[in-house]
Amino acid sequence: MDEQILQQSLSFDLESLGEPQPWKVRHRGLEYAGEVIIAESVDHRWGEPLPPQLNFRLVFFTVPRRILPGRIMDTRIAMVVPGRSPTQVRQSLRRELKSIQETRQRYVLHRDPDTDALRRAMIDREESLRRELERRYGMAYSQGRIYTHGDIGLRAQDVFLDTGLESW
């Protein structure tokens, strides 16, 4: 496989909205460092030319919006908007994820067979919820639009063909 996503996890958590998340991609034997931003509102700085240490920036908006022409000033930046907002499902999944994380932090501290089984079950459920959240966003993004510098012409339905983060 030419492209490889290194073991990374993209956070759609409310706490990380608008915060750049470091991201690395390996393509044809070279590693590229960039950042991914999940956001609800537009920050004009995200369209400005990238600093030398970054090879790309991807901005995923969680709600539909229009990006004005000329806002993206670097060919290595893409901004993705969903065709529709998966708000209700997203909020429900996020609440359950947060509950699992809080429960794990508070109650599953001891190392014994009973808590190990509970910890594994919670981790499995958390991973399942994250995959479902990614799937929902993938469906919404496939019906949306990808904005680039000079409108390079990426079709959202081609990029988000598969529902998993690794394929995006």
C-alpha angles and dihedrals in degrees: 000000000000098000125048131182109214115229099288137142124217113215121218089176117135090237092062098047110131093008118120111241114205112241134183130196128186115213125173091346096309126108119223123198120210143135138253122208126194110200145161097201133040122256111194091215091069090069095050121105113286123253115249095259093061126075097184146001125207119191116194113194115206094209130045115267141150121249111212119236112263093026092108110065102175129062090221094065125088127180118200124201125188120237088229135007117256088203104141096045091040092054093048093049092045091052091052092046091051091049091052092048093048092047091050092050095047107035111019099066103115124084108230134118094264096051092041090058091047091047092051091048091051092048090049091050092047091052090048091052092048091052090049091049090050090048092052092048091046090055092048092047093048087061093046136067139268115219119202140166108290089357097279088195109245112166113220093214089058095048096044095043092124119049099225127095092233091064097048 
